[in-house]
Amino acid sequence: MPAPQTTTHTTPPRPRYRPGSDARFRQRIGDITLSPDTVATPSGLSSTKQVEWQIDDGSTPAHASEADPGGVPGVVGTVRVTATGPGWKHVTAVPVSTLDEVTAIYAKVLHARRLAYQR
């Protein structure tokens, strides 16, 4: 009878964090990319502490016919997020279909505002 085979699984090494290498901590709000140190948009790039944020909720409750299969009414529309840095202003409109998506956008903007005060 042949000896039982053993299989060893190795976990690939995780990338080491290097100061200034914040790829693991990036968030996106539409076409805005946010990291602990930087806000990048198609209109400009600035330090998080130099960017001001605005949010405009343009979502409305969906009609009963637009409810999800479980019968939970959703929302329709977009949430507009404005990031303003030195010499630039960028507006992104994020389409939403659930209240959870609206809440998540608000949470990301709140996080961005907090980063500005922590730096």
Helices and strands as residue ranges (DSSP letters): G 23-25, E 27-29, E 32-34, E 38-41, E 44-47, G 48-50, E 52-57, E 60-61, G 64-66, E 75-76, E 78-85, E 88-95, H 99-118
